[in-house]
Structure formats: structure tokens, C-alpha cells
Amino acid sequence: MPAPCDLLFTNGVVWRGTGGSSFPERLDVAVSDGVIVAVDADLAHLRGPGTEVVDLAGGLLHAGFVDAHIHPIQGGLERLSCDLSEGSSLAEYLEIVARFAAANPPRGCDASRAWITGGGWAMSAFPGGTPTAALLDAVEPIRPVFLFNRDHHGAWANSAALALAGITEDTPDPADGRIERLPDGSPSGTLHEGAAKLVAAVAPDPTPDEEFAALLEAQRYALSLGITGWQDAIVGDYFGASDTALVYRRALDEGRLLVDVTGALWWDRDRGVEQVPALAARRDALVAELGEGARFRLPAVKIMADGVVENGTASMLEPFLGPLGEGEHPRGIAFVGGQHLVDAIVALDAAGFSAHVHVIGDRAVRDALDGFAAARERNGWSTPGRHHLAHLQFVHPDDVARFAALGVTANMQALWACNEPQMRELTVPIVGPERAATQYPFASVLRSHGAGAPVSHAPGLCAGSDWPVSTPDPWHAIHVAVNRALPASDPEHDPEPLLADEALTLGEALQAYTAGSAWITGRGPADPVVDARGRVARGAGVIEVGAVADLAATDRDPFAGPAGSIHETRNVATWIAGRRVVG
């Protein structure tokens, strides 16, 4: 007679998430000691007096989501500061700033030094995507205001902030950015890419306690959405911010880090391969201290290869259209490109790192794939890196099949793959219809890997949110991955799908957000993992015997309803290693 289980899920549907899963099944799932011990049609015989029985009430049980590209501490800081993400228009943004200023008056300091920081504004709310300092001055003329936009590739500053940074008509543009200017040459208030560093350098950094509070808020929010693990896309010195690894260590040491965290160390784009030994030493020191498979690891390095399309900093094979194509950087800016990017990827691969490369433009994608090709040729295929390209907005058709050929995973931010104001008004006009038809080719990349490829090998897709760039709610991103359109209830909804042939099935999108992302972070279905209680289990991202019981349950079966209602799916409970943490 088998021993009773600790936890029994029943009366719902289960999405296994294994290679052949297309639809959920009506199954029971039993968990003991934080590990799944049985998956079958009827597990009533495993119920004992101490078993906690979870009635799924017809909802879906799935492996916990893993966000493969997220900035949780930054997201938490913005939730706790001047958060514009709930607004969508100039009037709403100014109202939020004014309300925040009133609720957070200066204390014990000169008001002209009491900064208001935060972010979350959409470029599409402003002509040309460039708000002005004068707009902010109208609601806050004294205190410096500095607000990043949603994609964090640009910032909005008022006159007080520009003055404190010493930015005038005589200030030259930095090599990796641009100061938006008025007709007389004076700064308008929008700072693109590296130009934002000029203000960030004089703005106050968050305190360690503020960053710790931000991490805990981000974790609370993520768990409420069914996210049980993530890859922090920047760990290290970025825009002068403090080292987020210290924040994670504090949470770990205090026993408050519940989610599984993979950190991607930041690649200093002003340096070259000489930085690899120090990055490897840092990774190895953490392993020596915490052990293999700890819940905080640093196995990846993030390279920001280029910027974004809307401000002309994406690295493109052909020039932009209009004034951007006639400017100083007609094909955008390769922050790390060409041979420099190839050399970086080869060196990281040789050192056993997973290369996590931000690529928006088609030239950035090609340069990165050239780097992986060189790495395979020089280092062979036995290196442990789990390489992936994040965002991949534009991919030249000649490069789609190279992902599979080189064992490179596409790290998709599916929520962006839709028609909305920014796409219509800022993106398509500067790239033209031919290039616009090469955006976010998720289905094509997945098909190139072959249907039903084993999830123990490099998956075609993993998924993340890039929060706070966009919402971390996986069901909203999955909705767009399947529909290639925002929900009909969204004020920015456009009924025309963005390249409908690139739509994923619900099962494909869900697998990317679970097994695919778990693999990227080193906790895939075939990996030995350490659960939250410090014990070794096998696999994550799937519901199968032996997998760690990081699980989430929803209020419905999204497979049973119309595709247009996927976004309505709500997480109702979350478990880490079989311990309920939400619901």
C-alpha cells in the first residue's frame, strides 16, 4: 500500500507540459516532500488523514511560470515610486506625477533637491514619442523629475533635472545615445539610451532597504501571477545602480527568497573579452559558497547588442526611413556588434556561460547568430551554455533557420507582437512594410526546431515579460502570442493581427513560459534541481513524476474557451516545492 501523499490536486484539468502536450487532461496530481509523486486519472488511494486536498473546481493546474527576462527590482521600485504604468495619456501621466508629488512632499531638504523618480510612460502618448520638459514643468516646476519610459531605452526629465545634470544646448550627444532638442538646440526633455545616464548620474540611487523592499514587492506580485522562477536580466553595475546580487543574497540569507532566481551578469559594453575572467570568478565564487543548483545562481551574461526601433537605436541591416535614415546613425547603433559581439559570445561560451543577448534589429540578430556559429566552430557543442536571444523584433528571413541549426533559443516577449499605436505610429513608418513583415517570427523559429522536440534539449522558445517594460502577467502575453492582437477590451486593441502566420498555439505558448524558460535557467525537465527546502529533485517546468512541485492553478481551463478570452484567465493559487504561497 503506497504511503499517503502530502498534497492531492483533483477535480480539474492538468497541463503536463511535456514534449507531446497539446491539451490538458483530467487527472489527479499527488505531491510528497515537495516533489510530484504521481499523475493519474484517480489518485484517491493516496489520500490519507494528513493529506491536503486541493479542489481545482474545473480550473487548470500547470507548472509554475518562469519569466526568462525580467527586471524585478526595478519593477518593484517603480511600483513603490512614481508609477506611470497605469496611465496611457499625457493627462493621466501628469495627474499621476502631481498626485505623487503631493503625497510625498520633501522632508528635511531643499525642495529643489528632492527628486521624483519612477517610470512607465508610453512613447505612443506623445508626438514622435518625445515628451518635453515643459509638460512636466507645468505640474512640478521646482523638484527635479526623472521618469523612464516603459522600455527603459529613454527617459523624460523636467527642466530642474536637466539643470542639475548640466545639460544645455552645448552638451554633446553621447556615443550611445541622443539628447532630443528643441529648434534652438536646447534639450527638449527626452533623453534616448545613454543620454539618460547624464541625469541618472546626479539622481539619487535607491537605498539598500528600498531595493530590498522592491524585491519583496516584486516577488509578492510575481507569485500572485503564478510565477515561481525568473531570470533577472541585469545583475551588476548598470546606470550606476547598486549590485542587485547583494539584494538577492540578503533575501536568501533571511529566508525570504521563495522564487528560483537565475541572474544574468551585466556585460560592460565599453570593455571587451578581458572582463570574462572576472565574471567567471564571480559566478564560481557563488557556486562555491551556495553549492550547485542553489536558488540564486549567476550562470548567464547579458549583452545589450543594440537599442530599440522607435528612437533609431536598433541595429538594422538597412537604413531607417525618413529623418533617422538621414542622420548620424542611419542603420541604428550597435552597442556591441560585429566582431566585438562575435568575440564576446565565443569567450563567454568557452567560459561555460549562457549568453543572453538583447537584440531588436535584424543586424543585431545576425551579428549574434554569427557569434554563436563561431562559438560552435571554435569551442564545439559540449559547452554548458544555454544561449538565447531576447526580444528579436526584426529577424531577416535568411536567419530564421539558424536558431535551430545553432541550438539557440528565442527568448520572446510576446506581449509586444501586436498592432497598437506605437507599432502603427512610430515603428512601421520608419521601417516600411517589407521589414515590418519580419517582426517577432516566433512560430517560424519554433517550426525550424521541429515539432515535438524534446524539452531536455535547447527549446525553440522561452518567454519573459521584460517587466517593468510591460506587465509581468503571463496570461496577457500568452493571449497575444496566440492571437497576435491585444484583447478586445484593451483601449489600444487593433482587430488586425500582427502577422497572423506567426501565431502560436496555446500549448506552444504555455510550454515556452514553463518548460522552455525553466530549461534556460538551468531547471529544465531533465535537470537535477534543488527545491526551496534544500533537497534535490529532478526537473521543473512540467508536471511529471519526479519534478519539483512548483505549481500554479487558475480559475478556469483556458483551453476550453475562445482564444479571445485567454487574457481573462486568473491565477488563484501558487505552490513552491509543494508549499502554498498564494491562495
MARTIDO-278297 format. One record per residue (C-alpha): residue in three letters; x, y, z. Coordinates in steps of 0.2 Angstrom, whole numbers, plus 5000, padded with zeros to 4 digits. Example, Ala and Ser with C-alpha at 12.3 -4.5 7.8 and 13.67 -1.06 7.14 Angstrom:
// residues 2
ala506249785039ser506849955036
END
This chain:
// residues 583
met500050005000pro500850174995ala501150305008pro499850445008cys500350604999asp500550775007leu499550864994leu498250804981phe497550904967thr495950844960asn494350904951gly495251004937val496250984922val498150964921trp499351034908arg500850914909gly501951024899thr502950884892gly503550874874gly501950804867ser500750904877ser499451004867phe497951004878pro497650974897glu496950814903arg495850774918leu497050704930asp497450704948val499250754954ala500050694971val501450784979ser502550724994asp504050815001gly503950954988val504050834973ile502750764962val502550584966ala501050534955val500050594940asp498550484935ala496650484932asp496250444950leu497350454965ala496050444979his497050294986leu498550414990arg497350525001gly497750505020pro497150595036gly498550725034thr498350755015glu497950925010val496650904996val496551044983asp494951054973leu495351144957ala493551174953gly493751144935gly495251254933leu496951224926leu498451154936his500151194927ala501951204931gly502451374938phe502851514926val504651554924asp505051734917ala506551724906his506851904905ile506352024919his506952164930pro506052134946ile506952254957gln506752394945gly504952344943gly504752344962leu505552514964glu504352584951arg502852514960leu503452594976ser503852764967cys503052874954asp502252734944leu501552794927ser501152614921glu499352634925gly499152784914ser499052794895ser498952984890leu499853144894ala498453204905glu498453044915tyr500353054917leu500353224923glu498953194935ile500053044942val501553154944ala500553294953arg499753164964phe501353084969ala502253254972ala500853304984ala500853134993asn502753134995pro503253315000pro505153355003arg505653315020gly507153395028cys507953455012asp507953594999ala506453554988ser507553584973arg508553434978ala507053314982trp506953214966ile505353124959thr505952964950gly504952824943gly504352774925gly503152684914trp502652814901ala502252754883met503052834869ser501452824859ala500652954870phe501753094863pro502053164846gly503653074839gly503752984856thr504653134864pro503853224878thr504553394884ala505253464900ala503953604898leu502553474901leu503253414917asp503753594922ala501853634922val501453524936glu503153514945pro504253674942ile505453664957arg505853474961pro506853384948val505853244940phe506653104930leu505552964923phe506052814912asn504852764898arg504152584898asp505552514888his506852604898his507852654882gly507352834885ala506852954899trp505853114902ala506653254913asn505953414918ser506953574917ala507553564935ala508353394932leu509153444916ala509953594925leu510653484939ala511353374926gly512153524917ile511353484901thr511253634889glu511253664871asp513153644872thr513153474879pro513653344865asp512653184862pro513553034870ala514152904858asp512752784864gly511352894864arg510453064859ile509853214868glu508153264860arg508253454856leu507153604853pro507453714837asp508653824846gly509753674851ser509253664869pro508753504877ser506853464875gly506753344890thr506853174881leu508453084883his508752924872glu509852774878gly511552834885ala510953014886ala509852964901lys511452924910leu511853104911val510353134923ala510452964931ala512253014937val511553154948ala509953074953pro509852984970asp510152804970pro508952694979thr509552644997pro509852465000asp508252455011glu507252524997glu507952394985phe507652254997ala505852314999ala505652324980leu506252144978leu505052084991glu503652184982ala504152104965gln504151934972arg502451954980tyr501752024964ala502551884953leu501951744965ser500151814964leu500351784945gly500951604946ile502751644943thr503951534953gly505551574945trp506451714934gln508051764926asp508551944931ala509152014915ile510352134923val511452094938gly512952214941asp513452394938tyr512152464926phe511752654925gly512752664942ala511452564951ser512052464966asp512352274963thr510752184964ala511652024969leu511852094986val509952114987tyr509651934982arg510951874995arg510051975009ala508451895004leu509251725003asp510151745020glu508551805029gly507551655021arg506351775012leu506851724994leu505551604988val505651604969asp507051524960val508251664953thr509551654939gly510451814937ala511251874921leu512851974924trp513052134915trp514252154901asp515152314901arg514952374883asp516452494885arg517652344888gly518052184879val518452004882glu519652054896gln518152054908val517651874906pro518851804919ala518151924932leu516351874928ala516851694929ala517651714945arg516151794952arg514951654946asp516151524953ala516351604970leu514451604972val514351414967ala515751384980glu514851474993leu513051414990gly513351254980glu512751194963gly510951214960ala510651344973arg509051454972phe510151604967arg511351574953leu512451684941pro512651564925ala512251694912val512951864905lys511851994897ile512452084882met511452234876ala511952224857asp510852374852gly509352484857val507652504851val506752544834glu505752694839asn507152804844gly508352744830thr509552644840ala509052474835ser510552394824met509752374807leu510452294791glu509752434780pro509452624784phe507952684793leu506652784783gly506452974785pro507553084795leu508352944805gly508952874790glu509753034785gly510553064802glu512253014810his511752834813pro510652784798arg510652604802gly510552624821ile511852594834ala512752434838phe513152454856val514152284855gly514152224837gly515152154823gln516752064828his516652134846leu515052044848val515751884840asp517251884851ala516151914867ile515051764863val516451654859ala517351704875leu515851684886asp515451514878ala517151454881ala516951504899gly515351404901phe514151554902ser512451564894ala512551714883his510951814885val510951944871his509752094869val509352104850ile508052214842gly508652254825asp509052124811arg510852174810ala511052144829val510151964827arg511351924813asp512951984822ala512351874837leu512051724827asp513751744819gly514451744836phe513651584841ala514151504824ala515951554828ala515751484846arg515151314840glu516651304827arg517951354840asn517351284856gly516251134850trp514551084856ser514951024873thr515051184882pro513651204895gly512951374890arg511151394886his511151534874his509651644869leu509251804860ala507951914869his506652014860leu507151984842gln505952104835phe506652104817val507451944810his507951934792pro507151784784asp508851714780asp509251704798val507651614805ala508351434802arg509951474810phe509251474828ala508951284827ala510551254817leu511551334831gly510551274846val510051454851thr508351484859ala507251634855asn506851724872met505151804867gln504251954874ala502551904866leu501552054873trp502452164860ala501952064845cys500352154840asn499752314831glu499452454843pro499852644842gln501752634845met501852504831arg500752604819glu501352774823leu503252754827thr503852584821val503152554804pro503352724797ile505252714799val505552534794gly504252514779pro503052374776glu504352254770arg505352254786ala503852264796ala503352094790thr504852014798gln504352064816tyr504351934830pro504451774820phe504051664835ala503151524825ser504451524811val505851504824leu504951364833arg504551274817ser506351274812his506751174828gly505551044823ala503851004831gly503950894847ala505750924850pro506250854867val506250994880ser507850924888his508751004873ala508851184868pro506951234866gly506451344851leu505651464863cys505651534880ala504651684887gly504851834898ser503951994901asp505452124902trp504452194917pro504352344920val504352374902ser502752284901thr501552184913pro502352034920asp500651944919pro501051784908trp499251764903his499151934895ala500751884885ile500151714880his498551794874val499551904862ala500651754857val499051654852asn498051804844arg499451924839ala498252054845leu497852144861pro496252094870ala494752174863ser494452264879asp496152344879pro496052534874glu497452504862his496652354853asp496852344835pro495752204827glu497052164813pro498352034820leu500152074818leu500751934805ala499451804810asp500551664802glu501751694817ala500451654830leu500751514842thr499551384849leu499051394867gly500051244871glu501651314862ala501551474871leu501251394888gln502651274885ala503851424881tyr503351504898thr503651354908ala504751214902gly505651324889ser506051454902ala506451334915trp507751254904ile508551424900thr508851454919gly509551284922arg508051204930gly507351114914pro506350944915ala507950844914asp509050944926pro509350904944val508751044954val508751104972asp507051144979ala506551284992arg506951165006gly508651125000arg508350954994val508750884977ala507350844965arg507350814946gly506650934934ala505551084934gly504351174921val503251014919ile502050904929glu502850734929val503350614942gly505050674950ala504850854945val504950984959ala503151044964asp503251224959leu501451244953ala500051364949ala498151344947thr496951454938asp495151504939arg494651414923asp495351304909pro495951424895phe496051284883ala494151264884gly493651444880pro493851554864ala495651614860gly494951794863ser494751764881ile496451694886his496951854895glu495451834907thr496251684915arg496751724933asn497951634944val497151584960ala498551494969thr500451464969trp501551324976ile503351324979ala504051144982gly502351094987arg502051234999arg500651354996val501251534995val499751614986gly497951574988
END
